[in-house]
Amino acid sequence: MSVRLKLKLLSAASLSASMWMGVASAQSYTQTNLVSNSAGAAKLVDSQLGDPIGLSRFSSTEWWVSDSKTGVSTLYIGDGTKNALVVTIPPARATRSAAATGSPAGTIANNSPTDFPVAAGKPAAFLFSTLDGAIAGWNPDVGAASGPTPVSTHAEIVATGAPGSIYPAIASAFLNGKRYLYAANFGRNSIDVYDSTLRAVRLPRGDAGPWRFDSDRIYAENSPFVDDRLPAGYSPYNVQAIGNDIVVTYALHPDSSSTTPVSGPGLGYVDIFSTSGVLLTRLEHGDFMDAPYGVALAPLDFGAFSHELLVAQSGTDNSESAGGVAAFDLATGKFDGMLKDSTGKPLTIRGLRGIAPGNTSPANFDAVGAPATELYFTSFLDQGGQSTSLFGFLTPVAADLIKGNDQ
């Protein structure tokens, strides 16, 4: 059954200082950097961790991290230890240059034994979206080298978007009993949909006639994945399945070719759609939105924000919203506050990207025994010619936990 998030849109103009404090003003969080490309920034150093964006895994596998700058997916267990397997993601289109690298961004694990094939009878175990507008799939047997335990070290392009497509993220969900792939197309301002054979499909318009009204009785277009009230210039930046609904984040797109959104307080929106593309609602908007990207349900034991919808802000400006994590009530869509550090200020990781909880929930495939307090993340910041990539996790400070948070 779909997890319908019946949320109510609230105006940014109604924000007050008390709302910024949130319901968990006494709850603080700590940041643990596991891996970085820069010495001294984390416990471990890995030069292949380059501009990481998405992360995914099965319950029994390492984290697969999409490294958009180095063109690979690197694998890490929960303490940051790297797996020897490194999977190369190819460019979207054939090129004569041997030096050309791919640009993996979003990633999902695929548990279907038949859907999203890389080759006949070989479904993708992991799928990747790329910033040059393609979908790549990896199956351990496709293109594997010879040997006693051969495992493929490269993915295959399985679908390509129209010219100008930029795919920062993908998600998978069911519609009418069939599995579909949803790609956020930042370049063409659309959600591109692929069926289980990776054929591009066009979802039908809604069956409520040529027009409809949303929950606030405001006229809304009937086309799939359209929000009439979005300001001009915003494009889908991330797409995430929560239950069987689709969360879409929107960021301000500077121009048709840029893969990086504009940063700044209030520059971002988040909508909830059904898998058929019907707009259900929009999360509360305010200055806490700053190029929102990562979306996840909070871990089971995450302090006062347990079970809430968390949205990571990828902004790189110097505001308090840049690199923060905003929490929203699933029942109302109300902004409940920002994750804070030990000083009581918003915890910020400028250039924050993907987030995923370290526990089992309807939104992920993690193992039951994984720590119920950890929220894993990726980030990238290029400052003054010095770039820093991070893979790590956030945890609530145990002394601040409120009894009953893990229920």
N, C-alpha and C positions, 0 to 999 in steps of 0.2 A: 504494500500500500504506500502511496506517495506521502511523504512528510510535508504536508502543506504548512507553509510558514505564513500564517495570517497576520500580516504586519500592517502597521499604519504609518503613512508618510507624515513626518513632522517637519515643519519649516526650520531652516537654519536660523532664521531671525528670532526664534523663540529660545535659542540656546542661552544658558546662564552659566555663571561661574560654578554653581553647584553641580551642574550636569557634567562639567569637565572633571570635577572631583570624582563623580561616579559612585556606584554602590560599594566599591571595594577600596576606599581611600586608604584603609589600613593594611591592605594586602600588597606586598611587594614581591618582585620577581628578580631572579638572578640570571645572568647570561653566561653560558659556557661555550667557548669557542673550541671546537674539536679539531678542525682542519682549516688551513689557510694556504694560499700561494705565497704568502709573505712570512719570512722568519720572524718569530717573536709575537705574532698575532694570535697564535693558537697552539695547542699541544703538539700538533703534527703539521708538517709542511708537505704540500703536494703541488708541484708546478702545473699539473694537469687540471687542477681545480681553477678554471678560468671563466669568470663571469657566470657563475651558476645561477640557474633560474628555478626550474621545477625539480621536484623530488618525488619518488614513488617507491613502493616495495610491496611484496607479498608478505604474508605472516611469517614465512620461513626464509626470507632472503634479506640481503643487505639493502640499504638505501641506494637507489639508482638516482644519481644527480646529473642533470643536464648542464653541461659546460658549454655555453654558447660561443665563447671565444676560442677555446681549444678544439671544438668540434667533436667532443667525445662525451660518453657517459662514464663517470667514475663511480665505483661502488664502495660503500663504507658500512661497517657494522655500527651499532649504537654508540660505541666509545670512540669512533673515528678511525679505527683500524681499516686500512684499505685492502680490498680484494685485488688479487693479481689481474683479474679480468678487466680490461678497458675496452669499451665498445665504441667504434668509430661510427659517427653519423655522417652520411655523405651530403654534399650540396644538393639543392633541390633539382637542378638541371645539369645535364652533362656538360663538362667543361674540358678544354684541352689542357688546362693548367694542372700539373700534378700537385702543385702546392695548395690548391683550393681546399678549404675545409668547410664542413657543414656548420650549422648554427642551431643546435638543439636547444629548445626552450621548455615547452611543456612536456610532461611525461605521465603515463599511467601504466599500471600493471593490468594485464588482461588474462582473466581466468577461464575464458571460453575455450573449449576444445575445438571449435570450428570457426568462430567469428574472427574477422580482421586478418585474413591470411597473408603471409609473406610469400608463400609458394603453395602449390597445390597440396592440401592436407597438412600444411604447416602454419598454424595460426601464430600471430605475434604474441610472445610472452610479455614484451614491453613495447609500447608505442611512444613515439616522440613527435612533437610538432616542431617546426623550424622557423626561424625568423626570415628565411627566404621563401616561405609559403608552401611547405611540403609536409607530408606525414611519412614518417619512417617507422618500420617495424623490425623487431629483432626476434629471431627464433634460434635457439642454440644449435640446430641442425642445418640451417640454411647457410651455405658458404663456409662450413666448418673445415678446418685443415685436417689432414690425415693424422692419425695417432691413436694411442690406446683410449684416450678420453677426449675426443675432439669437441671443442666448443667454438662456435662462431665468434669472431671478434669484430664484426661489423654488421650494421643494420642495412636494410634495403629501403629505398624510396617506394612507397606503395600507393601514394596519391599526391597530386600536385594541384594547388589552387590556381585560380586565374592570375594573369599577370598583375603584379602589384600587391599580391597577397603577403601578409605578415602574420604568422601564426605563433603568438606568444604562449598559447595554452590549448589543451584539449581536455575533454571529459567524455565519459561513456555512461550511457543510461538506457533504460528500456522505454519504448513507446509501442503500445499495443502488442506487447509480448515479444517485440523484436529489439535487438540491441543496435544502438546507433552511436556514432562518434560525432561529437560537437567540437568545432574548432573556433576559437576567438580570432577573427580576422581584423587585426588592428589597422592594416593597410587599406582595406576596402569597406570598413565600417559595417561588418556583418557577422553573423554566426553561421558558419558553413557546416552543413550536416552531411555525413557519409553513412551509408547503410553498412550492414555486416560484411559485405563483399568489398567495401571501400570504394563504392561508386557514389559520386556526389548526387544528392537528392534535394529536391525542393519540397519543403513541407507545405501542405495546403493551408490556405487561409482558414480562419475559424469558421464554424458553422452557425454563428449567431447573426448572419446577415452581413451586409457590406459595412456596417459600423457597430460599435459597441461602446459601453461606458465602463470605466474601471470602478473600483470600490468607493472612490470619492466622487462618483457621478461626473467625472471629467471625460470628455470624448477621447477615445483612444482608437488608433488604427487597428485593423483586424489582421495585419500581416504578422507572421511568426517572428518572435524575438525583436519586437519594435516597441520602443518607449517614446511616445510623442512628446513627452515633457523634458526630455534630455536637451540641454542647451547645445547649440551648434558647436561642432568641433570635437565632440567626444566620440570615441570608438571603443569597442570591446577590447579589453586588455587581458582579462582572464575569464575562464569558464570552469566551473567546478560543480560536480554532482554532489548534492547534499540530500541523502535519501534518494528519492527519485524526482527531485526538483533540480533545476539548474540555476546556479548563482552566477551572475555575470557582473564583473566589475568594469567600469568605464573610466578611461583616463583621457586627458586632453592631448590630442594628436597634433604636433606642430606642423607637419607636412606629410604628404603622401608616402614619402620614402623613409622617413625616420622610424626607427624601431624603439626609440626612447620617448616616453611621454613628458609633458611639461610638469614640473614640480611646483607645489605651492599650496598653502592652506585652503581648503575648500575645493580643490581641483580634483574632483572624483565623485562617482556615484556607484551605487550597487543595487541591482535589481534581482528579483526572484521570478523565474519563469517555470511553467510546467515543461515537461519534455517535448510537448507539441508546440512550444513557443508562445503560449498564452502568458501575458504579463500578469503576475499575481500581485506584486507590490514592489515598493522600493524601500530600502533601509533608510533610516533617518539620515539626513544630510547635515553637514556642518564643517567647520574648519578642521576637524579631526580627519577628514578625508584628504589625502595627499597622494595622488597617483596610486590608488588601491590596487593590489595585485593578489597576494596570498589570501586564501579562504580556507577555513577549517573549523570543525567543531572542536571546542576545547576538550582537553583530556578529562578523564573522569574525576581526577583529584587535583584540580587546578585552582583551588581557593574559591573565592566568591564568584569567579567567572567560569566555574565548572559547568559544562553542558552548553555554554553560550556560543554564539557564532562569532568567530574571531576573523578580523580582516586586517591584513598587514599592509602598511602604507610604504610604497617603494620610493617615495620622494627623497631627493638628495639636497634639498635646500636647508637653511639653518633654522627653520621653525620647529616648534615642539611637536608638530604633527608628522614631520618627515621621519620615516623609519619607525613609526610607532605601530602598536597593535591595538585596534579598537575592538571593543566587545559590545555585542548587541543581544538583546533579549529575543529569543526565538518566538515567543508568544506574541510580542507586540511590535518588534522591530525597533524598539527604543534603544538609543545609544546609552550604554551603561557605564562607560568610562574607558580609560586607556590603561594598559598594563603599566605599572610604575616601578621604579627602582627603589633602592633602600633610602633615598633622600626624599621620596615622595613625589618626584618629578616623573613625567612620562619616560618609560624606558624606550630609548630610540636606537635603532641600528640603521643609519642612513643607507639607502639602497637595498632595504629589506625586500626579499622576493617571496619564494615559496615557503609555506608553513604546513606542517602536518603533525598530528598528535602521535605520541608513542604508545597508544593503547587501542584496543579494539572498539570501534564505534560504527554506526551505519555509513560513515563517510570514508572508511579506509579499510585496508586489508591487514593491519598489524596483528602481531601475535597477542594472544590473551595475556601471556606472561610479561609483556613489555611494561616498563615503568609507566604508571598511570599519571605521572606528574610532568612529563617532558613534552615540550612542544618544539619539534625540530624545525630548523630554518636554513635558508640560504640567503646570502647577500653579496652585493658587489658595489664598491665605491671607487671611482677614479677621481683622485684629487691631486692636482698639481703634478700630473704625470706619474703619480704613484697609485697603482691599482691594488686593491685589497679584496680578495674573495674569501668568503667564510662559509663553513658548514658547522652548525652547532645546535644547541637547544636552550630553551628557557625553562625555568622551573620556579614554582612559588616558594617563597621562604617559609620553611616549616613552622617557624615561631609565629608567623602571621596567620596561619591557616585557621579558619573558623570551623568549629565542629559542625559536621553535617554537610560540608562542601562536597564530599564524594558520593552523595546519594543521587 
